[in-house]
Structure formats: structure tokens, C-alpha cells
């Protein structure tokens, strides 16, 4: 009680001190600048954010997205709209409109839908110049609470995340801006109001560990989805797993890695079989690049390699063989 009385008395004996301190407190100025940055980002991007109600047969779900072109294309997550039979979008201004799926790419968990003509749009920015620790803002519709804003920082850059299709997504942004189910597909925004990522996932049971697909990846994928309705990639027709190589083999052949991709299956009639690859071969190089895992090989199998002769180096037993394979388009 004594301490409480003392504080009250001190405040009363100096009735103008609190007001003066408020006007000259540098901490308050910093907080005010932080608030202004968040408010400014939300005012710039918020009107372009939409709530998505998705029907998939008898099932349904909700998610987020944002209009990123003046002609009404909406960017969201693949897992939000994949297989949708009906999509209804709504804005913070109370507008409701139907949307149709343009295309989705489960390998990057990104999708484009269209239906927001006349709705405010916000262009994609870039994720190339991000810095760990910088302010970021997430806008979305978590757990049915539409147009919710959370703020945090960039926790880490260059993360990789396994997509639902099994491929790794590169260049993922880690943030502690709170995300919950329903935030998926919403924008991650920097202090200038630039969209730097697409919110996509959290780690269940963890706090403050959330992920967004970088804006540069999103721009590349979205442009192809708008043009083709899908992302085209190539394949050679193998399945495998990463294994360690014997040190003697690594030294003898001066291999670039101490691990390789052990082929567990070579699909009949595939480019790999035609090239002479066999089960139990270990791929160590593809098109001149070291291969230490199936993800390394996936990164190399872009659409641009379709039909292009690629050198493949494999360890078979104790031999190092050089073969040539021509990847095919994966339909």
C-alpha cells in the first residue's frame, strides 16, 4: 500500500510532469513511428485483400488472397483452392463476387483465381532485398475473423519447406507475424506497403514460426499460371533417396559431393531408362551440377530442359559412368 500511495502522491504533486514526459519521451516517438508504418501498410494493401470461401464437392473451406493486377487476378495458396467447384470472394468494403480458378501449382503452393474486376489491386513487390529483423505485416482472415492484421519481423531468409506434392519450396521467408488457419494466401507486407510474400504455413504447436512464399517466386509462378494455367516442369522418370558415398570413391573420382541420389526405381520407357540408368545407380552430377539428394535433381528439372541433352554422372558399383538423358515435359 505504501508504494501505491507514494506513486499516487508523486503524480498529484507534479500534475504537469506526466503530460510533459509524454510529449518528449523518445520511446513513444519510436512506438508512434512503428504504428504509423503498420497503419500505412494496411491502408495501402488492405483494400486488395479478399476472403475466399471455397467449395470442393461436399467439402468447403476458407482462406485469404489478394488482388494483384488491375484486371482482377487474385493470388492465393494452392491448398486453399485446389479442386474448387465454387469460389466466393469478399472484400473489406463488403463486396462479394464469384471467382474462377485460373491455375494452381501444388509444388510451390501458389494459385491464381480471377473475378475481382474493379476491385482495388496491389502489385507484387520483391523479396530480394529483405533483411532479417525488418518489420513485416500479415493481413488475412484467420479462423473466420475477416481482415485481421498482425505484425512481426523477418525471422530468417532462404528457408526451404516441403510442399504437399513432396517437392521443396526454396527461398521461403520465416516470420513471427502471427498466422492461423485462414491466413493462407494472404499478403506479407513490408513497412513501405510492398507485398514481399504470400503467407502459406505455420508449424503446428509452435509459436512465432510462420512461413511465406517470397514475392519473386510468386511473381514467376503467377505469370506462368495466367499464361498456361499450370507450371511446366520436366522429368526423367526416377525415384530415389540421398545416400552417403564411400570416401575412397569420392577421393578417387574427385567427386563434388560426399553424397548422391540412389535410384530406387527407374520407370519403364522413361527418359532415364532410355539413357541407360539402372536401379541402384547413384547420380552424383546432372548437367554439370552436383546432386546430393532428390531435391537437388528436382531443382534442375525445369521446363527449359525439356528435350535438351543433359550429361548425367552416376556411380555404378565402383565405376563412374557418364550418360546422356533428355528430360521430357511432365504433363
Secondary structure, 3 states (H helix, E strand, C coil): CHHHHHHHHHHHHCCCHHHHHHHHCHHHHHHHHHHHHHHHHHHHHHHHEEEEEEEECCEEEEEEEEECCCCCEEEECHHHHCCCCEEEEEECCCCEEEEEEEEEECCCCEEEEECCCCCCCCCECCCCCCCCCCEEEEEECHHHCCCEEEEEEEEEEEEEEECCCCCEEEEEEEECCCCCCCCCCCEEEECCCCEEEEEEEECCCCCCCEEEEEHHHHHHHHHHHHHHCCCCEEECCEEEEEEECCHHHHHHHCCCCCEEEEEEEECCCCHHHHHCCCCCCEEEEECCEECCCHHHHHHHCEHHHCCCEEEEEEEECCEEEEEEEECEECC
